[in-house]
Amino acid sequence: MKKLKTLFLLLSLSTAILSCKPEVENNTPQIPIEQGMEQTDFQKAESPEGLNRTFFIVEEINAEEFLDSYERTLHSEGWVTTDSNKPVSITVTKDSRILIVVAKPIAGTDRFEVVIFSN
């Protein structure tokens, strides 16, 4: 009987310890991702007023076509364009959120990097 109580105690402790493990936090903000956007990095804002930066690589399309397509996707999700500087960038807002989408060519390739600044 003592062995059974000890076994039950060990199982209870194991369950309690495993259920208390910290969850992995996904810091990537909720931003629309289109097919062909490969995320390469995420940098959290250093202050509450700052902007997060999410980095992507995009290929098989040019920057202006990408920004046009991405802008249409954002509009379909309720975002409103507040500034357009194509083929370099667009700025959109929705409620209190802002996205600044910047497309930068990668020298010597037909790919480009997209950096999305977001709050």
URLINLIN-V786985 format. One record per residue. RES is the residue in three letters. OMEGA is omega as a letter, one per 20 degrees, with the letter a starting at -180 (none if undefined). D_LAST is the distance of its C-alpha to the last C-alpha in Angstrom with 1 decimal. Layout:
BEGIN
RES_OMEGA_D_LAST ; RES_OMEGA_D_LAST
END
This chain:
BEGIN
MET_r_59.1 ; LYS_r_57.6 ; LYS_r_56.1 ; LEU_r_54.5 ; LYS_r_52.9 ; THR_r_51.6 ; LEU_r_50.2 ; PHE_r_48.5 ; LEU_r_47.0 ; LEU_r_45.7 ; LEU_r_44.1 ; SER_r_42.5 ; LEU_r_41.1 ; SER_r_39.8 ; THR_r_38.1 ; ALA_a_36.5 ; ILE_a_35.3 ; LEU_a_33.8 ; SER_a_32.1 ; CYS_a_30.3 ; LYS_a_28.7 ; PRO_r_25.0 ; GLU_r_22.8 ; VAL_a_20.8 ; GLU_r_17.1 ; ASN_a_15.0 ; ASN_a_11.8 ; THR_a_10.9 ; PRO_r_8.0 ; GLN_r_9.9 ; ILE_r_10.2 ; PRO_r_13.6 ; ILE_r_16.0 ; GLU_r_19.2 ; GLN_a_22.6 ; GLY_r_23.2 ; MET_r_19.7 ; GLU_a_20.4 ; GLN_a_17.6 ; THR_a_18.7 ; ASP_r_16.2 ; PHE_r_12.8 ; GLN_a_11.8 ; LYS_r_9.6 ; ALA_a_8.2 ; GLU_r_11.4 ; SER_r_10.5 ; PRO_a_8.6 ; GLU_a_7.9 ; GLY_a_7.0 ; LEU_r_5.0 ; ASN_r_6.1 ; ARG_r_9.0 ; THR_a_11.0 ; PHE_r_14.5 ; PHE_r_17.1 ; ILE_r_20.8 ; VAL_r_22.2 ; GLU_r_25.9 ; GLU_r_28.7 ; ILE_r_27.0 ; ASN_a_26.4 ; ALA_a_23.1 ; GLU_r_23.8 ; GLU_r_24.9 ; PHE_a_21.8 ; LEU_r_19.5 ; ASP_a_21.9 ; SER_a_21.8 ; TYR_r_18.1 ; GLU_r_17.7 ; ARG_r_20.4 ; THR_r_18.8 ; LEU_r_15.5 ; HIS_a_17.9 ; SER_r_19.9 ; GLU_r_16.9 ; GLY_r_16.4 ; TRP_a_13.9 ; VAL_r_15.3 ; THR_r_15.8 ; THR_r_15.4 ; ASP_r_16.6 ; SER_r_18.6 ; ASN_a_20.1 ; LYS_j_21.6 ; PRO_a_22.6 ; VAL_a_20.0 ; SER_r_16.7 ; ILE_r_15.2 ; THR_r_12.3 ; VAL_r_11.6 ; THR_r_10.2 ; LYS_a_11.0 ; ASP_r_11.4 ; SER_a_8.6 ; ARG_r_6.0 ; ILE_r_6.1 ; LEU_r_7.3 ; ILE_a_9.6 ; VAL_a_12.4 ; VAL_r_15.0 ; ALA_a_18.4 ; LYS_r_20.7 ; PRO_r_24.3 ; ILE_a_25.7 ; ALA_r_29.0 ; GLY_r_32.1 ; THR_r_30.5 ; ASP_r_29.7 ; ARG_r_26.2 ; PHE_r_23.0 ; GLU_r_19.7 ; VAL_r_16.4 ; VAL_r_13.3 ; ILE_r_10.0 ; PHE_a_7.2 ; SER_r_3.8 ; ASN_none_0.0
END
